[in-house]
């Protein structure tokens, strides 16, 4: 079979990326399994091949900051930093715990933090985020690495989603948002509310500025800007899987607004393309970052060139005879005047620090007895906290991170010290269906167990397969993910030779999120002490 032009291009790009990483004296395993910076002044999309859904970006000086949805993953509101919009790293989270705290001490998949917005205003960073069951919150910080303020409820209400603040040149403050039909009973409309000048409280009942019924169903995710006397609303419509990007324009913040479609899938494989942000460089270049829903891989982020023509933005590339832009596969990087080191969101973790790596999140607000980094001892200890859940879909103390590429391998080394029958520790690929490989203490010994749970979100039980008695409590567990999110687990007791589990498992997304890579230690029996597992490292290549 003759390879396609796209296959040859991606192969060439991959060779250039690997060559650049080696030339910098850094192993490719330390650079991440997906590197968007090609190294010849070009980049390839997606610029973040991980589930940073509903991205919004602001700039302070020469540095860009990205925030994304986190739903009920804690810590929430991840903050990423870049010097060129291509090379990104995680620098912190704006939300240590999710309010209402008692409610989110348990798992509520798909709830929590929906699409946020980030702005730098009046000397501080401001992130507005919606919880569709409670309202719109604000957190602030002088430094994007934190500390961040406790969440302040700016606007209470059910079904409020996707807020974006805007401070006009006359000092007036506004908040634009959409509605989640599942909670509010209405959708496909955009509303602008007045806020007090500090942006800490909504002070009126709001006004509809755009109704998308008919032409732009399910319009949501609005971002409000002003340029050369015009107010612009950037908003996706048509749904996450098959929608398009709309830009609305008016000389009054309340409208009426003109409409134009500026970006769609067109002749590309980038479905959506969905919600994002307009960013302007210090030199005046315009760029647009948005996400694409890739199922089990989550909602990954693309960077598109953007130009202004006759008062309207043009995004992506335009084919001859077509007025609407399409996403780019590769493009020249934003000009920043110097070479920026290759950066990717963190994945591997040696567990050598005094805190858990920024890439890790829990399924609910963490409790103080779940985990303890051992610092210089070089491991992370997870305790076998007892849980009576039918399956892992609602187990809170699973520590997980995002899928980082289309094809990758994740390996972890752990030492298991169980106390009670039913104690279990291992590696998991978690979504609405999941699979795991673990050690489990049973009455007649320690066993290696492969578990699969189809439609875990429906409350189904696991199907367990005993792979045999474990000869040692120290084990290396591995999952290799191939194209299509097909997962094959394997294990080793010497770290050299791995035995593959005969079956494969196709990862599934969670609720509004992609599949997750996780490690865990759980129990079934309550007592006055607990077994534990020491994870020495977690490596992704």
C-alpha positions as CSV (number, residue, x, y, z in Angstrom):
1,X,0.0,0.0,0.0
2,X,1.4,3.4,-0.9
3,X,1.4,5.8,2.1
4,X,-0.7,8.9,1.8
5,X,0.8,12.4,1.6
6,X,-0.5,13.1,5.2
7,X,1.2,10.0,6.5
8,X,4.5,11.0,4.8
9,X,4.2,14.5,6.2
10,X,3.6,13.4,9.7
11,X,6.5,10.9,9.5
12,X,8.8,13.7,8.3
13,X,7.6,16.0,11.1
14,X,8.2,13.2,13.7
15,X,11.8,12.6,12.5
16,X,12.5,16.3,12.7
17,X,11.1,16.5,16.2
18,X,13.1,13.5,17.4
19,X,16.2,14.8,15.8
20,X,15.8,18.2,17.5
21,X,15.3,16.6,20.9
22,X,18.4,14.5,20.5
23,X,20.4,17.5,19.3
24,X,19.5,19.3,22.5
25,X,21.0,16.4,24.5
26,X,17.6,15.4,25.9
27,X,16.1,12.0,25.5
28,X,12.8,12.0,23.8
29,X,11.2,10.3,26.8
30,X,11.8,13.5,28.8
31,X,10.3,15.7,26.1
32,X,7.0,13.9,26.0
33,X,5.4,11.6,23.5
34,X,4.0,14.4,21.3
35,X,6.1,17.5,20.5
36,X,4.4,20.2,18.5
37,X,7.5,22.3,17.9
38,X,9.0,20.9,14.7
39,X,12.2,22.8,15.2
40,X,12.5,24.6,11.8
41,X,10.4,27.6,12.7
42,X,7.2,25.5,12.2
43,X,4.7,23.8,14.5
44,X,2.3,21.0,14.1
45,X,-1.2,20.7,15.5
46,X,-2.5,20.0,18.0
47,X,-0.1,22.2,20.0
48,X,-1.4,20.4,23.2
49,X,-2.3,16.8,22.5
50,X,-4.1,16.4,25.8
51,X,-7.5,17.0,27.3
52,X,-7.4,20.7,28.0
53,X,-11.0,21.4,27.1
54,X,-12.5,24.8,26.5
55,X,-9.2,26.6,26.5
56,X,-9.0,30.3,27.2
57,X,-5.8,32.4,27.0
58,X,-4.5,35.8,28.1
59,X,-1.2,37.5,27.8
60,X,0.9,39.5,30.3
61,X,3.9,41.0,28.8
62,X,5.6,38.3,26.6
63,X,4.0,35.4,28.4
64,X,0.8,33.6,27.7
65,X,-1.4,31.8,30.2
66,X,-4.0,29.1,29.4
67,X,-6.8,27.9,31.6
68,X,-9.1,24.9,30.8
69,X,-12.1,23.1,32.1
70,X,-11.5,20.5,34.9
71,X,-15.0,19.3,35.8
72,X,-14.6,17.3,39.0
73,X,-10.9,16.6,38.7
74,X,-9.0,18.1,41.7
75,X,-7.0,20.2,41.8
76,X,-9.0,22.1,39.3
77,X,-8.5,25.0,36.8
78,X,-5.1,24.0,35.4
79,X,-2.9,27.0,34.5
80,X,-0.4,26.5,31.6
81,X,2.3,28.9,30.5
82,X,4.0,29.5,27.2
83,X,6.3,32.0,25.6
84,X,5.2,31.3,22.0
85,X,1.7,29.7,22.1
86,X,3.3,26.4,20.9
87,X,5.5,25.2,23.8
88,X,3.4,24.8,27.0
89,X,4.0,23.6,30.5
90,X,1.7,23.3,33.6
91,X,2.6,25.8,36.3
92,X,-0.2,25.3,38.8
93,X,-3.9,25.1,39.5
94,X,-6.3,28.0,40.4
95,X,-8.6,25.7,42.5
96,X,-7.2,23.5,45.2
97,X,-10.6,22.2,46.3
98,X,-14.0,22.4,44.6
99,X,-16.9,24.1,46.4
100,X,-19.4,23.3,47.7
101,X,-16.7,21.2,49.5
102,X,-18.9,18.6,51.2
103,X,-20.7,17.9,47.9
104,X,-17.5,17.4,45.9
105,X,-15.9,15.2,48.5
106,X,-17.6,12.5,46.5
107,X,-17.4,11.9,42.8
108,X,-19.9,13.6,40.5
109,X,-18.7,12.9,36.9
110,X,-19.4,15.7,34.4
111,X,-20.2,18.3,37.0
112,X,-18.0,20.9,38.6
113,X,-15.8,23.3,36.6
114,X,-17.0,23.9,33.1
115,X,-15.5,26.3,30.6
116,X,-13.6,29.1,32.3
117,X,-12.1,32.4,31.1
118,X,-8.8,34.1,32.2
119,X,-8.0,37.8,32.1
120,X,-5.3,40.0,33.6
121,X,-7.0,43.1,35.0
122,X,-6.2,45.8,37.5
123,X,-2.9,44.2,38.5
124,X,-4.1,40.6,39.0
125,X,-5.1,37.5,37.1
126,X,-8.9,36.7,37.2
127,X,-10.4,33.4,36.3
128,X,-14.2,33.2,36.0
129,X,-15.6,29.6,36.0
130,X,-19.1,28.2,36.0
131,X,-20.4,25.3,38.0
132,X,-23.7,24.6,36.1
133,X,-25.4,23.5,39.3
134,X,-24.5,26.5,41.5
135,X,-23.4,29.5,39.5
136,X,-20.4,31.5,38.3
137,X,-17.3,31.9,40.5
138,X,-14.2,34.1,40.5
139,X,-10.7,33.3,41.7
140,X,-7.8,35.8,41.5
141,X,-4.1,35.9,42.0
142,X,-1.2,38.3,41.6
143,X,1.0,35.5,40.4
144,X,-0.5,32.8,38.0
145,X,1.4,30.2,40.0
146,X,-0.6,31.2,43.0
147,X,-1.7,31.5,45.7
148,X,-5.2,31.9,44.3
149,X,-8.1,33.4,46.3
150,X,-10.9,31.3,47.6
151,X,-13.8,31.0,45.0
152,X,-16.2,33.9,45.2
153,X,-19.7,33.4,43.9
154,X,-20.3,36.2,41.4
155,X,-23.7,35.1,40.1
156,X,-25.8,32.3,41.6
157,X,-28.0,30.2,39.4
158,X,-28.6,26.9,37.8
159,X,-27.6,26.3,34.2
160,X,-25.2,29.3,33.9
161,X,-22.2,28.3,31.7
162,X,-19.2,29.6,29.9
163,X,-18.7,33.1,31.4
164,X,-16.3,35.7,30.1
165,X,-15.6,39.1,31.8
166,X,-15.1,42.3,29.9
167,X,-14.0,45.7,31.1
168,X,-14.8,48.5,28.7
169,X,-12.8,51.7,28.2
170,X,-15.3,53.7,30.2
171,X,-14.7,51.5,33.3
172,X,-18.0,49.5,33.0
173,X,-17.7,45.8,33.6
174,X,-19.7,43.1,31.9
175,X,-20.1,39.3,32.0
176,X,-21.3,37.4,29.0
177,X,-22.4,33.8,29.3
178,X,-24.5,31.0,27.9
179,X,-27.0,28.5,29.3
180,X,-26.8,24.7,29.7
181,X,-30.1,23.3,28.6
182,X,-29.8,20.3,30.9
183,X,-30.0,22.5,34.0
184,X,-31.5,25.8,32.9
185,X,-34.2,24.5,30.5
186,X,-33.1,27.0,27.9
187,X,-30.1,27.1,25.6
188,X,-28.7,28.6,22.3
189,X,-28.8,32.2,23.6
190,X,-26.0,34.5,24.8
191,X,-26.7,37.0,27.6
192,X,-24.7,40.0,28.8
193,X,-24.9,41.1,32.5
194,X,-23.5,44.2,34.1
195,X,-21.0,43.7,37.0
196,X,-19.7,46.1,39.6
197,X,-16.4,47.8,38.6
198,X,-14.4,45.2,40.5
199,X,-16.0,42.3,38.7
200,X,-17.0,40.6,41.9
201,X,-20.8,40.8,41.6
202,X,-23.5,40.8,38.8
203,X,-25.7,43.9,39.4
204,X,-28.6,43.4,36.9
205,X,-30.8,40.7,35.3
206,X,-28.9,40.6,32.0
207,X,-30.1,41.0,28.4
208,X,-30.1,38.6,25.5
209,X,-27.6,39.8,22.8
210,X,-27.8,36.9,20.4
211,X,-30.4,34.1,19.8
212,X,-28.9,31.1,17.9
213,X,-32.0,29.1,17.4
214,X,-32.3,28.0,13.8
215,X,-29.0,29.2,12.3
216,X,-26.6,28.6,15.3
217,X,-28.1,25.9,17.5
218,X,-26.4,25.3,20.9
219,X,-24.3,28.5,20.6
220,X,-22.1,28.6,23.7
221,X,-18.6,29.4,25.0
222,X,-18.7,33.2,24.2
223,X,-15.6,35.4,24.5
224,X,-16.2,39.1,24.4
225,X,-13.6,41.5,23.0
226,X,-13.3,45.1,21.7
227,X,-11.3,46.3,18.7
228,X,-11.3,49.6,16.9
229,X,-14.7,50.6,18.2
230,X,-16.4,47.3,17.6
231,X,-17.5,44.7,20.1
232,X,-16.8,41.1,19.0
233,X,-18.2,37.9,20.4
234,X,-16.4,34.7,19.4
235,X,-18.6,31.7,20.0
236,X,-18.9,28.1,18.8
237,X,-22.2,26.7,17.5
238,X,-23.6,23.5,16.2
239,X,-22.3,21.2,18.9
240,X,-18.9,19.9,20.0
241,X,-18.6,17.1,17.4
242,X,-19.7,18.8,14.3
243,X,-19.9,22.6,15.0
244,X,-18.4,25.8,13.7
245,X,-16.9,29.0,14.9
246,X,-19.1,32.1,14.8
247,X,-18.0,35.7,15.2
248,X,-20.6,38.4,16.0
249,X,-19.8,42.2,15.6
250,X,-21.6,45.3,16.8
251,X,-20.8,48.9,17.8
252,X,-22.9,48.5,21.0
253,X,-22.2,45.8,23.6
254,X,-25.9,44.9,23.6
255,X,-26.1,44.7,19.9
256,X,-27.6,44.2,17.4
257,X,-24.8,41.9,16.2
258,X,-23.8,41.0,12.7
259,X,-22.8,37.4,12.2
260,X,-20.2,35.6,10.2
261,X,-18.9,32.0,10.3
262,X,-15.1,32.1,10.4
263,X,-13.9,28.5,11.0
264,X,-15.2,25.1,10.2
265,X,-13.9,21.6,9.6
266,X,-14.1,22.0,5.8
267,X,-11.9,19.6,4.0
268,X,-9.8,18.6,7.1
269,X,-10.1,15.8,9.7
270,X,-10.4,18.4,12.5
271,X,-14.1,18.0,13.5
272,X,-15.7,20.8,15.5
273,X,-13.6,23.0,15.7
274,X,-14.9,24.2,19.0
275,X,-14.5,26.8,21.7
276,X,-11.4,28.9,22.1
277,X,-9.8,32.3,22.4
278,X,-8.3,35.1,20.3
279,X,-4.8,36.1,21.4
280,X,-2.7,39.0,20.2
281,X,1.1,39.0,20.4
282,X,3.2,42.0,21.6
283,X,4.1,42.6,17.9
284,X,0.4,42.7,16.9
285,X,0.0,39.2,15.4
286,X,-3.4,37.6,16.0
287,X,-3.8,33.9,16.7
288,X,-6.8,31.7,17.7
289,X,-6.6,28.6,20.0
290,X,-9.5,26.1,20.1
291,X,-10.2,22.5,20.8
292,X,-11.1,19.4,18.9
293,X,-13.0,16.5,20.5
294,X,-11.1,13.3,19.8
295,X,-13.1,10.9,21.9
296,X,-11.0,8.8,24.3
297,X,-8.1,11.2,23.8
298,X,-10.2,14.1,25.1
299,X,-10.5,17.6,23.8
300,X,-7.1,18.6,22.4
301,X,-5.9,22.1,21.5
302,X,-5.1,23.6,18.1
303,X,-3.4,26.9,17.3
304,X,-4.7,28.8,14.2
305,X,-3.2,31.8,12.4
306,X,-5.7,34.7,12.3
307,X,-5.8,37.9,10.2
308,X,-8.1,40.9,10.2
309,X,-9.8,41.9,6.9
310,X,-12.3,44.7,6.6
311,X,-13.1,44.5,10.3
312,X,-13.6,40.8,10.5
313,X,-11.3,38.0,11.6
314,X,-10.1,35.3,9.2
315,X,-9.0,32.1,11.0
316,X,-7.0,29.2,9.7
317,X,-6.4,28.6,6.0
318,X,-8.8,29.4,3.2
319,X,-9.2,27.2,0.1
320,X,-9.7,29.0,-3.2
321,X,-13.4,29.7,-3.7
322,X,-14.2,29.2,0.0
323,X,-15.0,32.1,2.4
324,X,-14.7,30.1,5.6
325,X,-11.3,29.1,7.2
326,X,-10.2,25.6,7.9
327,X,-7.7,24.3,10.6
328,X,-4.1,24.1,9.7
329,X,-2.0,20.9,10.1
330,X,1.4,22.7,10.2
331,X,2.3,26.4,10.2
332,X,5.1,28.8,11.0
333,X,5.3,29.6,14.7
334,X,4.3,32.9,16.2
335,X,7.2,35.3,15.9
336,X,8.7,36.1,19.4
337,X,12.2,37.2,18.4
338,X,14.1,34.3,19.9
339,X,14.3,30.5,20.1
340,X,12.0,29.1,22.7
341,X,13.0,25.8,24.4
342,X,10.8,22.8,23.7
343,X,8.2,22.3,26.4
344,X,5.3,19.9,26.8
345,X,2.8,19.5,29.6
346,X,4.3,17.2,32.2
347,X,3.6,13.5,32.2
348,X,6.4,11.3,33.7
349,X,7.0,11.6,37.4
350,X,9.9,10.3,39.5
351,X,8.1,11.0,42.7
352,X,11.2,12.5,44.2
353,X,9.7,15.8,45.4
354,X,7.7,16.9,48.4
355,X,4.5,17.3,46.5
356,X,2.6,15.4,43.8
357,X,3.4,16.5,40.2
358,X,1.2,19.1,38.7
359,X,-0.1,16.6,36.0
360,X,-1.9,14.5,38.6
361,X,-5.6,15.0,39.7
362,X,-8.0,13.2,42.0
363,X,-11.6,12.3,41.2
364,X,-12.9,14.4,44.0
365,X,-11.7,16.7,46.8
366,X,-8.7,14.9,48.3
367,X,-8.6,13.7,51.9
368,X,-5.4,14.0,54.0
369,X,-4.8,10.2,54.3
370,X,-5.0,9.3,50.6
371,X,-1.4,9.9,49.6
372,X,2.0,11.0,51.0
373,X,5.1,11.9,48.8
374,X,8.2,10.5,50.4
375,X,10.5,13.2,49.0
376,X,14.2,12.1,49.0
377,X,13.1,8.5,49.6
378,X,11.9,8.5,46.0
379,X,8.3,7.2,46.1
380,X,4.7,8.2,46.4
381,X,2.7,6.2,49.0
382,X,-1.0,5.6,48.3
383,X,-3.1,4.1,51.1
384,X,-5.7,1.4,50.6
385,X,-8.6,3.5,51.6
386,X,-11.7,1.3,51.8
387,X,-14.5,2.0,49.4
388,X,-17.8,0.2,48.8
389,X,-18.4,1.4,45.3
390,X,-19.6,-1.1,42.7
391,X,-16.8,-0.1,40.4
392,X,-14.0,2.6,40.0
393,X,-16.3,5.1,38.2
394,X,-17.1,6.7,41.6
395,X,-14.0,5.9,43.6
396,X,-12.6,9.3,44.6
397,X,-9.0,8.3,45.5
398,X,-7.8,7.4,42.0
399,X,-4.8,9.6,41.0
400,X,-4.8,10.2,37.3
401,X,-3.5,12.3,34.4
402,X,-4.5,12.9,30.8
403,X,-3.7,10.9,27.7
404,X,-0.7,12.8,26.3
405,X,-0.6,11.6,22.6
406,X,-2.2,9.2,20.1
407,X,0.4,6.5,20.6
408,X,2.4,6.1,23.9
409,X,3.4,3.7,26.6
410,X,3.1,4.4,30.4
411,X,5.0,2.3,32.9
412,X,5.0,2.4,36.7
413,X,7.0,0.6,39.4
414,X,5.3,-0.2,42.7
415,X,5.8,-2.1,45.8
416,X,2.6,-3.4,47.5
417,X,2.2,-3.9,51.3
418,X,-1.4,-5.0,51.8
419,X,-3.0,-5.4,55.2
420,X,-6.5,-6.8,54.6
421,X,-8.2,-9.1,52.1
422,X,-9.4,-7.0,49.1
423,X,-6.5,-4.5,49.3
424,X,-5.6,-3.7,45.7
425,X,-3.0,-1.5,43.9
426,X,-2.2,-0.9,40.3
427,X,-2.5,0.9,37.0
428,X,-5.8,1.9,35.3
429,X,-7.1,3.4,32.1
430,X,-10.3,5.1,33.3
431,X,-13.3,6.3,31.4
432,X,-17.0,5.4,31.2
433,X,-15.6,1.9,30.6
434,X,-12.2,1.0,32.1
435,X,-9.5,-1.6,32.4
436,X,-6.9,-2.1,35.1
437,X,-4.0,-4.3,36.0
438,X,-3.2,-4.7,39.7
439,X,-2.0,-6.8,42.6
440,X,-4.7,-7.9,45.0
441,X,-4.5,-9.6,48.4
442,X,-6.8,-12.6,48.7
443,X,-7.2,-15.2,51.4
444,X,-4.8,-17.6,49.7
445,X,-2.2,-15.2,48.5
446,X,-1.3,-12.2,46.4
447,X,-2.6,-12.3,42.9
448,X,-2.1,-10.4,39.7
449,X,-5.6,-9.4,38.5
450,X,-6.7,-7.9,35.2
451,X,-10.1,-6.1,35.4
452,X,-12.5,-4.8,32.8
453,X,-15.7,-2.9,33.4
454,X,-17.8,-2.0,30.4
455,X,-20.3,0.9,30.9
456,X,-19.0,1.5,34.4
457,X,-21.1,4.7,34.3
458,X,-24.2,2.6,34.4
459,X,-23.2,0.9,37.6
460,X,-22.0,-2.4,36.0
461,X,-19.6,-4.7,38.0
462,X,-16.1,-5.5,36.9
463,X,-15.1,-8.7,35.1
464,X,-12.0,-10.0,36.9
465,X,-9.4,-12.3,35.5
466,X,-6.8,-13.8,37.8
467,X,-3.5,-14.0,35.9
468,X,-1.8,-16.0,38.6
469,X,-0.1,-15.8,41.9
470,X,2.3,-12.9,42.2
471,X,5.8,-14.2,43.0
472,X,6.7,-10.8,44.5
473,X,5.1,-7.7,45.9
474,X,7.3,-5.5,43.7
475,X,5.9,-5.3,40.2
476,X,6.3,-3.2,37.0
477,X,3.0,-2.5,35.3
478,X,2.6,-1.1,31.8
479,X,0.0,0.0,29.3
480,X,0.7,0.6,25.7
481,X,-1.8,2.7,23.8
482,X,-1.9,2.5,20.0
483,X,-3.9,4.4,17.4
484,X,-7.7,4.3,18.1
485,X,-7.0,4.3,21.9
486,X,-6.4,0.5,21.9
487,X,-4.7,-0.5,25.1
488,X,-2.7,-3.5,25.9
489,X,-1.5,-4.1,29.5
490,X,1.6,-5.9,30.5
491,X,3.6,-6.7,33.7
492,X,7.1,-7.6,34.8
493,X,8.7,-8.7,38.1
494,X,12.3,-7.9,37.0
495,X,11.8,-4.7,35.0
496,X,13.3,-6.2,31.9
497,X,11.0,-8.8,30.5
498,X,7.3,-8.0,30.2
499,X,4.4,-10.4,29.8
500,X,1.4,-9.0,27.9
501,X,-2.2,-9.5,29.0
502,X,-3.7,-11.5,26.1
503,X,-6.8,-9.2,25.7
504,X,-6.9,-5.6,24.4
505,X,-9.1,-2.9,25.7
506,X,-10.3,0.2,23.8
507,X,-10.4,3.2,26.0
508,X,-13.6,5.3,26.3
509,X,-14.0,8.9,27.3
510,X,-15.5,9.9,30.6
511,X,-18.3,12.4,31.0
512,X,-17.1,15.5,29.0
513,X,-13.5,14.3,29.5
514,X,-11.1,12.0,27.8
515,X,-9.8,8.7,29.2
516,X,-7.4,9.0,32.1
517,X,-4.2,7.2,33.0
518,X,-4.3,6.4,36.7
519,X,-2.7,4.7,39.7
520,X,-4.6,3.5,42.7
521,X,-4.6,1.7,46.0
522,X,-8.0,0.8,47.4
523,X,-9.4,-1.5,50.1
524,X,-12.7,-3.2,50.9
525,X,-12.4,-3.6,54.7
526,X,-12.5,-0.9,57.4
527,X,-10.0,-1.1,60.2
528,X,-7.8,1.1,62.4
529,X,-4.9,0.8,60.0
530,X,-4.4,0.5,56.2
531,X,-2.3,-1.3,53.7
532,X,-0.4,0.8,51.1
533,X,1.5,0.9,47.8
534,X,4.7,2.7,47.2
535,X,4.9,3.9,43.6
536,X,8.6,4.5,42.7
537,X,8.0,6.3,39.4
538,X,5.7,6.7,36.5
539,X,7.1,7.1,33.0
540,X,5.5,8.0,29.7
541,X,7.2,7.6,26.4
